[in-house]
């Protein structure tokens, strides 16, 4: 390895480390925000209203996501990160400050923070994946995609624990004996209002901007940037997937766990905990923590665990694990089993993401990776809109009926696994 190549490699590793740190800082507060908003609606018994809003916001991201993919492939990816964080952070901070000034926030403003965060994701993650591929050697793809999950899920563990604390508050009293003298401990933390949580979220965007500005990197290969009109650049992404149908099939089916995970997290889980388990925010936060621990475990171990298996077999196994998790949720009233399910589906979702990303990094050129990831994201959105439209029906908001939503999603992940099994021989040739 020459001195210049070695220097480039070291700089790129530092760039990834800084980027992952920035992603973790902002992701921590975003996680708390995205947990607090559906919980706010559930506590007021208007989850069906939130599910309808969520489905509309999700549908709107279809058009945004397609445009976002062209931005990722057209412009400097560091600059895209900076602009994205600046715009999101400004909006969230303004709404937070307005809420603190008035002492409360209206539902349209709360929904605005949710929408801004969701729209940001559809630019942030395709850009993150494209940037990581751009500066990572081929032999390190699985390792780097695992790091993405490890960082993301580590922040989710902290966000889940902090969300439970901030949403419910803490009133803990104890008395210990020290040298035969009673020592009383009284720990009280008041629950935070939504505008205070949003303020924390907005401030972390500023930290992320400072960190990203420090990044110095050198692409491993010179990227051929396609210019021209938006529609022309979009067609290139669709044409690539049309020429590689097995890549498209694998990309869609391996993404199905992510579909059900997002629907479950933002639309179903608050209703499930409130109406089915009859529990509070502590269970909500604990489930998030166990989900993130399972996902963190996948990031750490999935590469070695499935080292001797093809990615197809590994993803089929994880789809089966997700199906089992959802089916268990549909037939139990046990809080303990519900928390175990959180760990299982966390492992399945993160494991499938690691395998899926390393596959896409290997086979999809960096010049179109942004558009390809955005197309997959849009297909994912369409499937989520379909489920959200169904689950926003008042029927599923009734106490005994939420379990049928979990059963429907279990059938969906089982069908995805079956499609991969049927097409295994056609898919296997790329491995």
N, C-alpha and C positions, 0 to 999 in steps of 0.2 A: 504494500500500500504506500503510495507516494505521500510526501508531506502535505501537498495541497488537498488530496483526497481525505487524508486523516483529519486535517483541519476542518474540512467541510462536514465530515461525519460528526465530529465533536460539536460543532456549532449547531447542527441539526438536532442532535440529542438535547442540547440545551434549549433549543427553540421549542421542542416538544414538551420538555419539563415545564417551561414557563407557561406554555399554552394550557397544559393540563392543570396547572395551579390556578390560572385565571378561570378556567372552566369549572373547577371545583369550588372556587370562592363564590362565583355568581350562581352556580347550580345549587349550592346549599340554600341560599335565600329563595331562589325560584321554587325549590322543592317545598319549602314551608308555605309559600304563597299559593301554589297549586293544590296543596292539601287543605289550606284554610278556607278557600273559596267554596268548594263543594260542601264542606262541613258547615259553613255558615248557612247555606240553603237548606241542608238536611235538618239542622236544629230548628229551623222555622217551618218545617214540614212542607217545603216547596221544592223538593228535589226534582219532581217532574218538570217544573218550570226551568230549573237549571239544565236538565238533560236536553230540553228543547233548545235552549240557548247554546249549549255545548255543541249540539248537532249542527246548528246554523253557523257557528263560528268554524267548526270543522269543515263544513261544506265550502265556506268562503276561502279556506286555505288551498282548495284545489287549484284555483287560478293563480294565487300567490305562489304556491309551491312550484308550479311549472316555470314561472318567471325567475324564481330564486335559483333554480338549477342553471339557467343560462347566465346569471350573474356570477355564480361560482366558477364556471368555466371561462368566463370572459375577462374577469378582473383579477388583480392581485389579491390573494386570499387573506393576507394580513390586513389589508385596507378594508376588506369586506367585514372582517371581525370588528375592527375599530368602529366603522360606521354603524353596524348593527347594534353594538353595545351602547353607543352614544344615543341613538334614537330611542331604543327601548328604555334605557336608564332615565332619559329626560322625561318621557311620558309617565313612567311609574313614579318618579320623584314629584312631579307636579301634582299628580292625583293624591299622593300621600300627604303632601304639604297642605293641599286644599282640605283633605279630610281632617287633618289635625287642627286646622284653623276653625272648621265648622264643628268639630267634635264628633262627626259621623260621616258616613259615605252612603250615597244613594246606590241602588242596585245597578243602574246604567254605568256608573263609574267603576263599581266592583267588576262588572262584566268586561269593561274596557281593559282593566289590568289583566284579566284572564286572557282576553283576545290578543293583546299586545304580546304577552308571553308566548302564547301558542304560535302566533305568526313568526315571532323571532326564532322559535325552534326550527321552522321549516327553511330558514336560511342558515342558521347556525350549524346544524348537524351535517347537512351535505357539504358545507364549507369545511367543517372540522375533518370529515373523512377524506375529502379531496386533498386538504393540506397535509394530513398525515401520510397519505399515499405518496404525495409529491416529494417528501423528504425522507422516506423510509426505504431501505434496501429490501428487495423481494424476500430474502431469507428471514427478515424480522417482521413480516406482516402479521402473523398470528400473535407474536409477542406484543406488538404495538396495539392491535385491536383488543387484546386482553387488558392492556394498561388503560385503554379508554374506558372499558367497563369497570375496572378496579377503582379508578378515580371517580367515575360517575356514581358508582354504587356506594363507595365510602362516604361521599357527601350525602347520599340518600339516607344512609344509616343515621348520620348526624341530623339531617333535616327531619326525619321521622320522629326521632326522640325530641328534638326541639319543638316540632309542631305540636306534639302531645302536651308538652309543658306550657307552651304559649297559648294554646287554645283553651286548656282547662285550668291553667294556673296550678299552684302547689301550696298546700297547707300541711306541713309535716311537723309533728311534735314528738319528742322522745325525751326520756330521762335516763341518764346513765349514772352509775356510781363511780366516782374517782377519788381514791384514798378515803373511802367511806363517807364521802360527801356527795350529795345529789347534784348532778349537773344537767340542767334542762337545755334542750336544743329546740328552738322554734324557728323553722324555716318557712317563710311565706313568699310566694311569687304571684303577683296578680296576673290574671289572664290579660293578654294583649288584645287591643282592638285591631281590626283589619288595617286601618290606616297606619298603625305603628309597624305592623308586619310589612306593609308595602314600603315604608320608609327604609327599613333594613334592607329590603330587596333592592331598592333603587340605589342605595349607597354602594352595594357590592358591584354594581355595574361600573361605577367609577373606578373601583379598585382593579377590576378586570381590564379596563381601558389602559390604565397605567402599566400593568404587567405586559399586555400585548404590545404596547409601544416599544418595549424593551427587546422584543424578539429580533434576532438576526439569523438568517438562514440562507441556504443556497440549494435550489432544486437539483435533484440528482440527474434529471434529464431536462433538456430544453422543451418546454411545453409549446405545442402548436396551438395558438389561440385563434379560434374561428370568429371572424367578424361578420358584419352583415345584419340584416333585419332579424328581429326576435323570432318570427315564425320559422325562418330558415334555420336558425340555430336549434330551435326546438325539434324540428323534423330530423335533425342529425341524431339526436338522442333516441327518438322513436325508431329511426331506421336501423340503428345499431341493434336494438332489442329485437326488431323484426328479423334481422339476419342471424340472431343467436337466440332462438326460441327456448332452448333448454336453460339458458342463463335467466331468461325472464320467468320461466316456470319455477325454477328453484328460488329465485329472488322473491316471488310472490308467496309461495307456500311457506318458506322459512320465516316470513314476516308475520304469519298469522298469529303467533303467540303474542307479538307486540300489539296487534289489533285488539285482542281480548284483554290484554293487560291494561291498556289505556282506557278501554270502556269500563272495565271492572274498577279501576282506580278512581276515575273521575265521576262516573255515573252510577255504578251499582253499589260499591262498597259502603258509602254513607247510608244508603237505604237499607242495605243488608244488616249492618251493625245496629242501626236504630230500630228498624221494624222487625227484623228476624231474630237477632241475638239479644235485643233490648239492652245494649251496652252503650257506653259513652266514648268520649274522645280518647281515653286511655287505651282502649282496645284498638281504636283507629290508628293511633301513633305506634303502638306495639306491632301491629300488623305491618305497617310501613317499614319498621326497623327490621323485622324478620325477613320481609321480602328483600330488602337491601342486603342483608347478611347472606341470603341465598344467592343473590346476584353477584355479590363480592366473591363468594366461594367459587362460582362459575368462572369469574374472571381469573382467579388464581389457579384453578385446577383443570379447567375443561380442556386445555391444550394437551396436557399429559394424559388425562383420563381417556380421551378418544384418539390418542396418538396412532393406534393401530387400526382405526376404523376410517372408512371413507366419510367425508362430510355429509353425504346423503344419509347413511345409516345413523350417524350421530344426531342429525337433526330430526330424523324420524323418531328416535328414542326420546328426544326432548319434547317433541310434539305429543308423544304418548304420556309423558310425565305431566305435561300441562293439561291434557284431557282428564287424567286421573284427578288432578288437583281441583279442576272445575266441577267434576262429577261429585267429589267428596263434599264440596261446598253446597251442592244442591240437596244433599241427603242428611246433613247434620245440623244440630243446634249447639254443638260443642264449641266453646270459645277456643279451647286448646287445639282441636282439630283445625279450626279456622286459621289459627296462627301458624300451625304446621303447613297448611296449604299455602300460606303466604311465602314461607321459605321455599317450598317446592316450585311454585310458579316463578318465583324470583330466579331460582337456579336455571329453570328451563328457558325463560326469556333471555337472560343474559348469555347463557351458553349458546343459544341459537344465534344471537347477535354477533358473538365473537366468531363463530364458524362462518356465518353468512358474510361478514365484512372481510374476513381474510380471503374468502373465495372471490368476492367482487374485486378486491385489491389486486388479486393475482390475474384475473382474466379480463377486467374492464380497463381500457386505456385511460390514463389520467386526463387526457384531453376531453373525454366525454363523461367522466365519473360523476361530475356534479349533476349533469342532466339525467343520467341513468338513475342515480340515487333519488333525485327529485321525482322522477316518474314512478319509481317504486313507492315513494312516500305518498304520492297522489292516489295510487291504487289502494294503498293502505287507508288513506282518508276516506275514499269512497266506501270501502267496506265498513269503516267505523260509522260513517253517516248512516248507512243502512241499519246497523245494529242500534244506534242511538235513536233513530226514528222509531224503531219498534219499541225500544225500552222506555221511550218518553210517553207511551200510552199509559193512561192512568191505571190500567189493569196491573202493571208490574209494580206500581207504587203501593199497592195494597199489601198488607202484612204477610200473607201466606204465599204470595205469587212471585216474589223476587227470586225464589229458588229456580223457577222455570227459565229465567234469563240466564242463569249459570248453566243449566242443562243445554240450552240452545248453543251457548258458546263452546261447550264441551263437544258437541256434535260437529261444530265448525273446525276445531283443531284436529279432531279425529279424521274428518274428510281431507284435510290438508296432508296429513300423514299418509292416508290411503293413496292420494294422487302421486306422491313421491314414490311410494312402493310400486305402483303400477308402471310408472315411467322410469324405474330404477336403471334398467339397461341403457336407455337412451341418455340418461343423465350421467351415468358412470364414465362415459368415454372421456370427459374432460378432466378426470382425475388420474 
